[in-house]
Amino acid sequence: QVQLVESGGGLVQAGGSLRLSCAASGRTFSSYDMGWFRQAPGKERQVVGAISRSGVTTYYADSVKGRVNISRDNAKKTVYLKMNSMKPEDTAVYYCAASPGPWYSGTYRVDNGYDYWGQGTQVTVSS
């Protein structure tokens, strides 16, 4: 199994930036596509974006496209979510997740395409 631990959440001012990290266990990290999701209070969990196992390809939801960047360091078994120009509506618990893919099938777009999930980290954007 893959175990994931998010970190880097906290309070940020609207318009500011924040970088989240997700550290993975095991030796097979590079075999998984990695996704970022978020869930605001009373709302459904939604995908933020994803990155392929090689790190070459990324996907971003329309709601965050242009404001976020996902990257990964397979040597460190870590995936990152950098968020810029943050808005109060970005307030949510953010989760990272691992998907076996394949990337071309589009499994990175949906939560049921992911086998493993982190515990989440709270991000609060003040207005």
C-alpha distance (Angstrom), angle and dihedral (degrees) to the residues before:
residue distance angle dihedral
Q1 . . .
V2 3.77 . .
Q3 3.78 117.6 .
L4 3.79 118.4 -159.3
V5 3.79 130.9 -164.5
E6 3.79 122.2 -171.6
S7 3.78 124.1 -154.6
G8 3.78 140.4 166.3
G9 3.77 100.2 68.2
G10 3.76 122.2 137.5
L11 3.77 144.9 110.0
V12 3.78 119.5 -36.5
Q13 3.78 132.7 173.4
A14 3.79 119.2 -114.1
G15 3.76 108.8 -90.5
G16 3.76 91.7 27.2
S17 3.77 131.7 111.3
L18 3.76 136.6 -116.3
R19 3.79 135.5 -177.6
L20 3.77 122.0 -150.1
S21 3.78 124.1 -163.3
C22 3.77 131.3 -155.7
A23 3.78 118.4 -163.1
A24 3.79 118.6 -160.5
S25 3.77 131.8 -156.8
G26 3.77 129.2 -142.7
R27 3.77 134.1 41.1
T28 3.79 98.9 -85.7
F29 3.81 100.2 69.3
S30 3.79 92.1 116.7
S31 3.81 90.0 57.6
Y32 3.81 92.6 66.1
D33 3.74 135.0 77.5
M34 3.79 108.1 -133.6
G35 3.77 127.3 -141.4
W36 3.77 138.2 -171.8
F37 3.80 121.2 -144.6
R38 3.76 134.7 176.0
Q39 3.76 136.9 -159.1
A40 3.77 123.8 -163.3
P41 3.81 121.5 -159.2
G42 3.79 110.5 -75.2
K43 3.78 92.8 3.0
E44 3.78 136.4 103.4
R45 3.75 122.0 -97.6
Q46 3.77 111.3 -98.6
V47 3.76 135.2 -169.7
V48 3.78 117.6 -107.5
G49 3.78 98.1 -176.9
A50 3.76 146.2 -58.6
I51 3.76 142.7 -138.1
S52 3.78 129.0 -147.1
R53 3.78 121.6 -114.8
S54 3.78 92.2 -101.0
G55 3.78 93.3 45.8
V56 3.78 91.7 -124.8
T57 3.80 97.4 110.2
T58 3.79 129.5 48.6
Y59 3.78 136.6 -177.1
Y60 3.80 128.1 -159.4
A61 3.75 131.6 -171.2
D62 3.78 114.6 -117.2
S63 3.79 90.7 -116.0
V64 3.79 92.3 64.5
K65 3.78 103.9 23.9
G66 3.77 110.6 130.9
R67 3.80 92.9 19.9
V68 3.79 102.2 65.9
N69 3.75 138.9 51.9
I70 3.78 127.7 -163.5
S71 3.77 120.8 -159.1
R72 3.78 137.3 163.3
D73 3.75 139.5 -154.9
N74 3.77 108.3 -155.3
A75 3.79 92.4 -172.6
K76 3.81 88.5 59.4
K77 3.82 92.3 36.2
T78 3.78 89.0 -129.8
V79 3.78 134.7 130.0
Y80 3.80 123.3 -161.7
L81 3.77 136.7 -153.7
K82 3.79 114.7 -160.6
M83 3.79 113.9 -169.2
N84 3.78 124.1 -168.0
S85 3.79 133.8 -177.3
M86 3.75 89.5 22.4
K87 3.78 121.1 -160.0
P88 3.80 131.9 -157.1
E89 3.80 88.4 -109.6
D90 3.80 87.9 63.9
T91 3.80 87.7 71.5
A92 3.79 106.8 119.7
V93 3.75 146.1 107.3
Y94 3.78 107.2 -80.0
Y95 3.79 121.9 -146.6
C96 3.75 133.5 -171.7
A97 3.78 120.8 -150.0
A98 3.79 140.3 -175.6
S99 3.78 124.5 -131.0
P100 3.81 127.0 -169.3
G101 3.79 88.8 -146.4
P102 2.94 137.9 166.4
W103 3.78 90.7 -140.2
Y104 3.78 95.0 -149.8
S105 3.81 91.1 59.9
G106 3.80 91.0 65.5
T107 3.79 95.7 -119.9
Y108 3.80 89.4 138.2
R109 3.80 89.5 70.9
V110 3.81 98.2 64.6
D111 3.78 133.3 54.2
N112 3.80 93.6 -129.7
G113 3.78 87.7 61.5
Y114 3.79 89.1 71.1
D115 3.78 125.5 82.1
Y116 3.79 101.9 -172.8
W117 3.79 132.7 42.0
G118 3.76 137.4 -171.7
Q119 3.79 124.9 -130.8
G120 3.78 94.5 -104.7
T121 3.78 134.8 -118.5
Q122 3.79 125.9 -125.7
V123 3.79 119.7 -118.5
T124 3.79 118.7 -172.1
V125 3.79 122.2 -174.8
S126 3.77 115.6 -162.0
S127 3.78 122.2 -148.0
